[in-house]
Amino acid sequence: MNAPRKRLAVPIVLFCLLTVLLIVAGVGYYVQTDRQIKTAAAEKLAAVADLKVKLISGWREERLRDAAVLSTAPISCQRIVPYLETNPETAGSDPEIEAEIKDWMNSIVAAKKFVGGILLDAAGRIRIVLGPGEPVIGSQIRQDLSLVIPSSRALLSDFRTMPSSDNIYLDLFAPVPRRNPSGRTDGVGVFVFEIDPTEFLYPLLEKWPEPSRTAETNLVRREGQDILHLNNLRDRPDSALEFRVPLSSDTPAAQAIRGKPNPVEGHDYRGRPVLAWVSPIPETPWLLVAKEDLDEIREPLIARVSSFSGMIVVLWFGFGIMILFWIKRREAVYFKNRYETEHERLALIQHFEYLHKYANDIVLLTDRNHHVIEVNDRALATYGYTREEMERLYIPDLRPPQTRGDFARQLDEAEKSGSLIFETLHQKKTGEVFPVEVSLRLLDIGGARYYQAIIRDISERKRAEARTLAALREKEVLLREIHHRVKNNMQVISSLLRLQSSRFSDAAVREAFQESQGRIKSMALVHEKLYGTKDLTRIDFADYVKSLTSSIFAFNQESERIALRLDLEKTFLDINAAVPCGLIVNELVLNAFKHAFPNNRPGKITVELRENENDMIRLTVRDDGIGLAEGIKPEQSESLGFQIISLLAGQLEGHLDVRREYGTSVSLFFKAPVYADRI
């Protein structure tokens, strides 16, 4: 009886161990999967929070830019400042000016979708009101006015409710500045435009990138020892600026304010456990809370655990059944496996011997001292040795003297990684040297170290390579010669235009010839740059612009009173993009010389070149001259120069942007070309 019991003890112990392992594995699987699912959910919440923070911050910055534009509008200094400087208590306002200002304010309200607006003077008196009724200037607005008027800086207020209604608004303060005799700027009044957050902010907060029963985004701020919700909650309508939770609670926002790092686990306003990511809105007291119920987050975990538990139960019962048959079948299985393994080994040996003997590549087997112990027929035919001669050689003997010094280094690399592929030179019995590619692998046979080398003669490949190289060099020489001759021909054309222009006394005709001559020079300069560069597929456009503008300034009589400023990033273009870009620079710089600085006016011309991370290139020519006349559009102008610029921009599939602030600025935006491999 002892023998059967001993045989039975082993599977029983194994069964018990398996049971314990399955329980540990189940618990470990649950903990690990729960951690992974929470991590994935936190990453999703972080991405949503980051996106919405960027959108809200961008919206704030856009509103502040709107306020800055309103403050510097031409009507501000022409009409609004004089209007606000008059005292309505001692002198009546001009009805026409007041109507003009109100019409302008109404257009701003309509364009920006504001709720309404008012104009206040420096004393806080209401001068113009848009909309019915008389507005109430509460303490919060007056506090904001005390910050805006002295500093003349735009301000976007916090959320507030109207005293006469439950509607929620934000106020955009746009100061009306005035330059005093000392040269400093002070505020004479301020525009206050009411913004309805339901137009953008609330819909943005309510949207979620994918369907979810519980996911939600809240905007909150600290108010004393409470946290105030600034938008309506999913399960609490009309809670904006009404619903508060104590700062001492374990809501995600309260924990974040107390210093808890993201992600935050806690209970939300419903008392339900949630996972959240809390991010501050820059330059505001607002916090954005992106949260989701842990129950919904764990739904995939429950499904996985159910499946895993079922699999464990099946495995447990299955292993128990297998234990019953294990004792009776172990010997039969053992011998069966031994037979099959031996059969496969013999078949593999026969297959290897066949490949080894008839392979097209050289196959060598050496011992740890690199002594050749086995070779195939291909090795004997290639090196010219007999089998007995090969088996007396060492691997370094098959190399010419000049490559034997690399053997130790290559062997060391193979030892580190277990294998190595490299190129070297081998030597036949006759002394003929030929290039080879060696695939070296370390083998462990019966506990002993061996090296197997599969060697391929690559003489024909090397000869072919010497032929994708001689042809390439010949084509490079030919391309350089073509660029050189094109440049010379363009210079001849330029000289012919100069000679032809000397036959005319009409200044307009001579100027037209000179402009055409400048355009040809700009194209010739591209070919000159390509002729001198190492890479014929592209040109350093920043260097090209330096040369082109230097040439223009050198031959222009006005250059003594006009300064040149270059702000150029290293950018590479192919010839198809460089030629039209060069012509555009030529036209814009010459146009600035001709029209921007009349009556010997001094000034500056700036050329900028930028390329962003999206491969979008911006080329800008700016001057601080008298500015382009209002109403002139380059794409509709009858000027030959502007027509050429518009056509060239179309060739680049780009677009032009014309600005008239402090002079004239023309920018070309186009996509950087993708360089294709050339032969």
FENJO-V194919 format. One record per residue. N is the residue number from 0. SS is DSSP state (@ for helix, = for strand, . for the rest). D_CENTER is the distance of its C-alpha to the mean C-alpha in Angstrom with 2 decimals. Layout:
n=[N & N]
ss=[SS & SS]
d_center=[D_CENTER & D_CENTER]
This chain:
n=[0 & 1 & 2 & 3 & 4 & 5 & 6 & 7 & 8 & 9 & 10 & 11 & 12 & 13 & 14 & 15 & 16 & 17 & 18 & 19 & 20 & 21 & 22 & 23 & 24 & 25 & 26 & 27 & 28 & 29 & 30 & 31 & 32 & 33 & 34 & 35 & 36 & 37 & 38 & 39 & 40 & 41 & 42 & 43 & 44 & 45 & 46 & 47 & 48 & 49 & 50 & 51 & 52 & 53 & 54 & 55 & 56 & 57 & 58 & 59 & 60 & 61 & 62 & 63 & 64 & 65 & 66 & 67 & 68 & 69 & 70 & 71 & 72 & 73 & 74 & 75 & 76 & 77 & 78 & 79 & 80 & 81 & 82 & 83 & 84 & 85 & 86 & 87 & 88 & 89 & 90 & 91 & 92 & 93 & 94 & 95 & 96 & 97 & 98 & 99 & 100 & 101 & 102 & 103 & 104 & 105 & 106 & 107 & 108 & 109 & 110 & 111 & 112 & 113 & 114 & 115 & 116 & 117 & 118 & 119 & 120 & 121 & 122 & 123 & 124 & 125 & 126 & 127 & 128 & 129 & 130 & 131 & 132 & 133 & 134 & 135 & 136 & 137 & 138 & 139 & 140 & 141 & 142 & 143 & 144 & 145 & 146 & 147 & 148 & 149 & 150 & 151 & 152 & 153 & 154 & 155 & 156 & 157 & 158 & 159 & 160 & 161 & 162 & 163 & 164 & 165 & 166 & 167 & 168 & 169 & 170 & 171 & 172 & 173 & 174 & 175 & 176 & 177 & 178 & 179 & 180 & 181 & 182 & 183 & 184 & 185 & 186 & 187 & 188 & 189 & 190 & 191 & 192 & 193 & 194 & 195 & 196 & 197 & 198 & 199 & 200 & 201 & 202 & 203 & 204 & 205 & 206 & 207 & 208 & 209 & 210 & 211 & 212 & 213 & 214 & 215 & 216 & 217 & 218 & 219 & 220 & 221 & 222 & 223 & 224 & 225 & 226 & 227 & 228 & 229 & 230 & 231 & 232 & 233 & 234 & 235 & 236 & 237 & 238 & 239 & 240 & 241 & 242 & 243 & 244 & 245 & 246 & 247 & 248 & 249 & 250 & 251 & 252 & 253 & 254 & 255 & 256 & 257 & 258 & 259 & 260 & 261 & 262 & 263 & 264 & 265 & 266 & 267 & 268 & 269 & 270 & 271 & 272 & 273 & 274 & 275 & 276 & 277 & 278 & 279 & 280 & 281 & 282 & 283 & 284 & 285 & 286 & 287 & 288 & 289 & 290 & 291 & 292 & 293 & 294 & 295 & 296 & 297 & 298 & 299 & 300 & 301 & 302 & 303 & 304 & 305 & 306 & 307 & 308 & 309 & 310 & 311 & 312 & 313 & 314 & 315 & 316 & 317 & 318 & 319 & 320 & 321 & 322 & 323 & 324 & 325 & 326 & 327 & 328 & 329 & 330 & 331 & 332 & 333 & 334 & 335 & 336 & 337 & 338 & 339 & 340 & 341 & 342 & 343 & 344 & 345 & 346 & 347 & 348 & 349 & 350 & 351 & 352 & 353 & 354 & 355 & 356 & 357 & 358 & 359 & 360 & 361 & 362 & 363 & 364 & 365 & 366 & 367 & 368 & 369 & 370 & 371 & 372 & 373 & 374 & 375 & 376 & 377 & 378 & 379 & 380 & 381 & 382 & 383 & 384 & 385 & 386 & 387 & 388 & 389 & 390 & 391 & 392 & 393 & 394 & 395 & 396 & 397 & 398 & 399 & 400 & 401 & 402 & 403 & 404 & 405 & 406 & 407 & 408 & 409 & 410 & 411 & 412 & 413 & 414 & 415 & 416 & 417 & 418 & 419 & 420 & 421 & 422 & 423 & 424 & 425 & 426 & 427 & 428 & 429 & 430 & 431 & 432 & 433 & 434 & 435 & 436 & 437 & 438 & 439 & 440 & 441 & 442 & 443 & 444 & 445 & 446 & 447 & 448 & 449 & 450 & 451 & 452 & 453 & 454 & 455 & 456 & 457 & 458 & 459 & 460 & 461 & 462 & 463 & 464 & 465 & 466 & 467 & 468 & 469 & 470 & 471 & 472 & 473 & 474 & 475 & 476 & 477 & 478 & 479 & 480 & 481 & 482 & 483 & 484 & 485 & 486 & 487 & 488 & 489 & 490 & 491 & 492 & 493 & 494 & 495 & 496 & 497 & 498 & 499 & 500 & 501 & 502 & 503 & 504 & 505 & 506 & 507 & 508 & 509 & 510 & 511 & 512 & 513 & 514 & 515 & 516 & 517 & 518 & 519 & 520 & 521 & 522 & 523 & 524 & 525 & 526 & 527 & 528 & 529 & 530 & 531 & 532 & 533 & 534 & 535 & 536 & 537 & 538 & 539 & 540 & 541 & 542 & 543 & 544 & 545 & 546 & 547 & 548 & 549 & 550 & 551 & 552 & 553 & 554 & 555 & 556 & 557 & 558 & 559 & 560 & 561 & 562 & 563 & 564 & 565 & 566 & 567 & 568 & 569 & 570 & 571 & 572 & 573 & 574 & 575 & 576 & 577 & 578 & 579 & 580 & 581 & 582 & 583 & 584 & 585 & 586 & 587 & 588 & 589 & 590 & 591 & 592 & 593 & 594 & 595 & 596 & 597 & 598 & 599 & 600 & 601 & 602 & 603 & 604 & 605 & 606 & 607 & 608 & 609 & 610 & 611 & 612 & 613 & 614 & 615 & 616 & 617 & 618 & 619 & 620 & 621 & 622 & 623 & 624 & 625 & 626 & 627 & 628 & 629 & 630 & 631 & 632 & 633 & 634 & 635 & 636 & 637 & 638 & 639 & 640 & 641 & 642 & 643 & 644 & 645 & 646 & 647 & 648 & 649 & 650 & 651 & 652 & 653 & 654 & 655 & 656 & 657 & 658 & 659 & 660 & 661 & 662 & 663 & 664 & 665 & 666 & 667 & 668 & 669 & 670 & 671 & 672 & 673 & 674 & 675 & 676 & 677 & 678]
ss=[. & @ & @ & @ & @ & @ & @ & @ & @ & @ & @ & @ & @ & @ & @ & @ & @ & @ & @ & @ & @ & @ & @ & @ & @ & @ & @ & @ & @ & @ & @ & @ & @ & @ & @ & @ & @ & @ & @ & @ & @ & @ & @ & @ & @ & @ & @ & @ & @ & @ & @ & @ & @ & @ & @ & @ & @ & @ & @ & @ & @ & @ & @ & @ & @ & @ & @ & @ & @ & @ & @ & . & . & @ & @ & @ & @ & @ & @ & @ & @ & @ & @ & @ & @ & . & . & . & . & . & . & . & . & . & @ & @ & @ & @ & @ & @ & @ & @ & @ & @ & @ & @ & @ & @ & @ & @ & @ & @ & . & . & . & = & = & = & = & = & = & . & . & . & . & = & = & = & = & = & . & . & . & . & . & . & . & . & @ & @ & @ & @ & @ & @ & @ & @ & @ & @ & @ & @ & @ & . & . & . & = & = & . & . & . & = & = & . & . & . & . & . & . & = & = & = & = & = & = & = & = & = & = & = & = & . & . & . & . & . & = & = & = & = & = & = & = & = & = & = & = & . & @ & @ & @ & . & @ & @ & @ & @ & @ & @ & . & . & . & . & . & . & . & . & . & = & = & = & = & = & = & = & = & . & . & = & = & = & = & . & . & . & = & . & . & = & . & . & . & . & . & . & . & = & = & = & . & . & . & . & . & @ & @ & @ & @ & @ & @ & . & . & . & . & . & . & = & = & = & = & . & . & . & . & . & = & = & = & = & = & = & = & = & . & . & . & . & . & = & = & = & = & = & = & = & = & @ & @ & @ & @ & . & @ & @ & @ & @ & @ & @ & @ & @ & @ & @ & @ & @ & @ & @ & @ & @ & @ & @ & @ & @ & @ & @ & @ & @ & @ & @ & @ & @ & @ & @ & @ & @ & @ & @ & @ & @ & @ & @ & @ & @ & @ & @ & @ & @ & @ & @ & @ & @ & @ & @ & @ & @ & @ & @ & @ & @ & @ & @ & @ & @ & . & . & . & = & = & = & = & = & = & . & . & . & = & = & = & = & = & . & @ & @ & @ & @ & @ & @ & @ & . & . & . & @ & @ & @ & @ & . & . & . & = & @ & @ & @ & @ & . & . & @ & @ & @ & @ & @ & @ & @ & @ & @ & @ & @ & @ & @ & @ & @ & @ & @ & . & = & = & = & = & = & = & = & = & = & . & . & . & . & . & = & = & = & = & = & = & = & = & = & = & = & = & = & . & . & = & = & = & = & = & = & = & = & = & = & . & @ & @ & @ & @ & @ & @ & @ & @ & . & . & . & @ & @ & @ & @ & @ & @ & @ & @ & @ & @ & @ & @ & @ & @ & @ & @ & @ & @ & @ & @ & @ & @ & @ & @ & @ & @ & @ & @ & @ & @ & @ & @ & . & . & . & . & . & @ & @ & @ & @ & @ & @ & @ & @ & @ & @ & @ & @ & @ & @ & @ & @ & @ & @ & @ & @ & @ & @ & @ & @ & @ & @ & . & . & . & . & . & . & = & = & @ & @ & @ & @ & @ & @ & @ & @ & @ & @ & @ & @ & @ & @ & . & . & @ & @ & @ & @ & . & = & = & = & = & = & = & = & . & . & . & = & = & . & @ & @ & @ & @ & @ & @ & @ & @ & @ & @ & @ & @ & @ & @ & @ & @ & @ & @ & @ & @ & @ & . & . & . & . & . & . & . & = & = & = & = & = & = & = & = & = & . & . & . & . & = & = & = & = & = & = & = & = & . & . & . & . & . & . & . & . & . & . & @ & @ & @ & . & . & . & @ & @ & @ & @ & @ & @ & @ & @ & @ & @ & @ & @ & . & . & . & = & = & = & = & = & . & . & . & . & = & = & = & = & = & = & = & = & . & . & . & . & . & . & . & .]
d_center=[76.01 & 74.09 & 72.42 & 70.97 & 69.81 & 68.06 & 66.37 & 65.34 & 64.04 & 61.15 & 59.55 & 60.26 & 58.48 & 55.56 & 55.48 & 55.46 & 52.71 & 50.64 & 51.23 & 50.04 & 46.98 & 46.09 & 46.42 & 44.28 & 41.72 & 41.70 & 41.23 & 38.56 & 36.74 & 36.91 & 35.62 & 32.79 & 31.73 & 32.02 & 29.74 & 27.13 & 27.36 & 27.10 & 24.04 & 22.32 & 23.58 & 22.42 & 18.82 & 19.10 & 20.77 & 18.22 & 15.40 & 17.82 & 18.84 & 15.45 & 14.65 & 18.13 & 18.17 & 15.23 & 17.14 & 20.41 & 19.28 & 17.85 & 21.20 & 23.18 & 21.57 & 22.23 & 25.81 & 26.31 & 25.15 & 27.65 & 30.27 & 29.60 & 29.96 & 33.16 & 34.52 & 34.22 & 35.44 & 38.40 & 40.70 & 40.19 & 42.16 & 44.44 & 45.63 & 44.23 & 45.02 & 48.67 & 49.00 & 47.94 & 50.16 & 53.23 & 54.96 & 55.54 & 58.54 & 60.40 & 59.16 & 58.07 & 54.71 & 54.59 & 54.21 & 52.56 & 49.87 & 49.36 & 49.02 & 46.52 & 44.36 & 44.63 & 43.65 & 40.55 & 39.66 & 40.30 & 37.87 & 35.15 & 35.96 & 35.86 & 32.61 & 30.68 & 32.56 & 34.15 & 37.21 & 39.35 & 39.78 & 42.35 & 43.05 & 44.59 & 46.26 & 46.05 & 48.90 & 47.03 & 49.34 & 48.13 & 48.57 & 46.83 & 45.97 & 44.11 & 45.40 & 48.72 & 50.29 & 50.12 & 47.04 & 47.59 & 45.94 & 45.56 & 45.23 & 41.44 & 40.99 & 43.51 & 41.71 & 38.45 & 40.51 & 41.84 & 38.34 & 37.17 & 40.27 & 40.88 & 37.27 & 36.50 & 32.99 & 31.43 & 31.35 & 30.22 & 32.83 & 32.73 & 33.94 & 37.68 & 40.44 & 42.88 & 46.37 & 47.97 & 45.69 & 43.36 & 40.35 & 37.25 & 35.61 & 33.30 & 34.56 & 32.64 & 34.62 & 34.37 & 36.84 & 39.14 & 39.30 & 42.26 & 42.67 & 45.97 & 48.38 & 47.04 & 43.63 & 41.93 & 40.34 & 41.83 & 41.50 & 44.25 & 42.81 & 39.86 & 38.52 & 37.90 & 36.04 & 36.06 & 32.89 & 33.34 & 30.68 & 31.59 & 29.85 & 26.28 & 26.11 & 28.54 & 27.29 & 23.71 & 25.19 & 27.37 & 24.74 & 23.48 & 20.92 & 23.65 & 27.48 & 28.99 & 32.46 & 31.72 & 28.04 & 27.93 & 26.08 & 28.36 & 28.12 & 30.68 & 31.99 & 34.64 & 38.01 & 40.62 & 41.19 & 39.61 & 36.23 & 36.19 & 34.22 & 32.80 & 32.25 & 34.48 & 34.28 & 34.20 & 37.72 & 39.07 & 39.06 & 39.81 & 38.76 & 36.43 & 37.84 & 40.75 & 39.75 & 39.65 & 39.53 & 40.87 & 38.61 & 40.60 & 39.55 & 37.23 & 34.77 & 31.11 & 30.82 & 34.05 & 33.00 & 29.65 & 31.62 & 34.04 & 31.31 & 30.49 & 26.96 & 24.62 & 25.22 & 28.61 & 31.51 & 34.35 & 36.34 & 35.21 & 37.49 & 39.24 & 40.05 & 38.01 & 35.94 & 32.19 & 28.91 & 26.62 & 23.55 & 24.35 & 21.89 & 23.18 & 22.28 & 21.76 & 24.84 & 26.86 & 29.33 & 27.65 & 26.35 & 24.42 & 25.84 & 24.29 & 27.08 & 28.63 & 32.14 & 32.61 & 35.07 & 32.50 & 29.98 & 32.78 & 33.92 & 32.14 & 33.70 & 37.14 & 36.83 & 35.76 & 38.54 & 41.09 & 40.21 & 40.17 & 43.48 & 45.10 & 44.02 & 45.47 & 48.74 & 49.09 & 48.38 & 50.92 & 53.66 & 52.88 & 53.17 & 56.42 & 57.86 & 56.78 & 58.58 & 61.82 & 61.70 & 60.22 & 63.52 & 65.36 & 62.69 & 61.17 & 63.64 & 63.43 & 59.64 & 59.74 & 62.10 & 60.34 & 57.03 & 58.81 & 60.30 & 57.05 & 55.21 & 57.98 & 58.05 & 54.30 & 54.63 & 57.49 & 55.69 & 52.61 & 54.88 & 56.57 & 53.30 & 51.97 & 55.25 & 55.05 & 51.50 & 52.46 & 55.52 & 54.28 & 50.63 & 49.60 & 47.91 & 49.80 & 49.98 & 51.30 & 52.00 & 52.82 & 53.89 & 52.31 & 54.24 & 52.70 & 56.10 & 55.96 & 57.59 & 56.63 & 55.55 & 55.29 & 57.22 & 54.32 & 54.28 & 58.03 & 57.76 & 54.91 & 56.25 & 59.92 & 61.23 & 63.46 & 62.31 & 64.72 & 63.39 & 59.73 & 60.60 & 62.04 & 58.80 & 55.80 & 52.23 & 52.18 & 55.35 & 53.33 & 51.17 & 52.27 & 52.87 & 49.80 & 47.34 & 49.25 & 47.60 & 44.21 & 45.80 & 45.61 & 41.91 & 40.99 & 43.24 & 41.60 & 38.11 & 39.63 & 41.30 & 38.05 & 36.16 & 39.19 & 38.60 & 37.49 & 37.14 & 37.97 & 39.86 & 43.11 & 46.58 & 49.69 & 53.32 & 56.02 & 59.66 & 60.52 & 58.10 & 55.62 & 52.02 & 49.21 & 45.43 & 44.36 & 41.36 & 42.19 & 40.82 & 42.32 & 42.49 & 44.40 & 46.88 & 48.91 & 52.19 & 54.81 & 53.33 & 53.50 & 50.64 & 50.39 & 48.05 & 47.41 & 46.24 & 45.39 & 45.71 & 44.92 & 46.44 & 43.63 & 45.95 & 45.34 & 41.55 & 41.75 & 44.05 & 41.63 & 38.74 & 41.00 & 41.79 & 35.84 & 37.10 & 40.36 & 39.34 & 35.86 & 37.42 & 39.94 & 37.30 & 35.36 & 38.66 & 39.38 & 36.03 & 36.52 & 40.04 & 38.89 & 36.43 & 39.26 & 41.77 & 39.53 & 39.02 & 42.82 & 43.63 & 41.40 & 43.15 & 46.47 & 45.43 & 44.42 & 47.82 & 49.63 & 48.01 & 49.07 & 52.63 & 52.74 & 51.62 & 54.51 & 56.95 & 55.98 & 57.07 & 54.98 & 52.13 & 49.83 & 50.40 & 49.88 & 46.60 & 45.38 & 46.26 & 44.45 & 41.23 & 41.40 & 42.12 & 38.98 & 36.82 & 38.34 & 37.81 & 34.07 & 33.91 & 36.19 & 34.00 & 31.14 & 33.60 & 34.92 & 31.51 & 30.93 & 34.48 & 33.82 & 30.41 & 30.06 & 27.36 & 28.97 & 25.96 & 24.09 & 24.99 & 23.75 & 23.49 & 23.48 & 26.75 & 28.03 & 27.58 & 29.48 & 32.32 & 32.46 & 32.65 & 35.13 & 37.28 & 37.23 & 38.23 & 40.82 & 42.71 & 42.43 & 45.36 & 43.39 & 41.02 & 43.33 & 42.57 & 38.93 & 36.29 & 33.14 & 29.86 & 26.96 & 23.42 & 21.61 & 18.49 & 18.99 & 18.09 & 19.70 & 21.13 & 23.69 & 27.08 & 26.46 & 23.83 & 25.45 & 28.84 & 27.95 & 25.61 & 28.51 & 30.96 & 28.92 & 28.85 & 32.56 & 33.45 & 31.63 & 33.01 & 36.50 & 36.39 & 35.66 & 38.59 & 40.89 & 40.25 & 38.31 & 41.00 & 44.50 & 47.73 & 46.63 & 43.90 & 41.68 & 37.92 & 34.56 & 32.14 & 28.49 & 26.10 & 22.37 & 19.69 & 15.94 & 12.91 & 9.39 & 6.06 & 6.82 & 10.17 & 12.04 & 15.07 & 17.28 & 20.88 & 23.14 & 26.91 & 28.38 & 32.00 & 33.94 & 36.91 & 38.79 & 35.93 & 35.72 & 38.33 & 37.39 & 37.26 & 36.29 & 33.40 & 32.34 & 32.04 & 35.59 & 37.25 & 40.29 & 39.41 & 39.01 & 36.24 & 34.11 & 34.98 & 33.80 & 30.48 & 29.92 & 30.88 & 28.63 & 25.60 & 26.54 & 26.72 & 23.07 & 22.18 & 20.92 & 22.24 & 24.05 & 23.90 & 27.18 & 27.80 & 31.32 & 30.93 & 32.83 & 33.41 & 31.36 & 27.68 & 26.49 & 22.81 & 21.72 & 18.27 & 17.60 & 15.22 & 15.30 & 17.78 & 17.28 & 19.98 & 22.36 & 24.65 & 28.06 & 31.47]
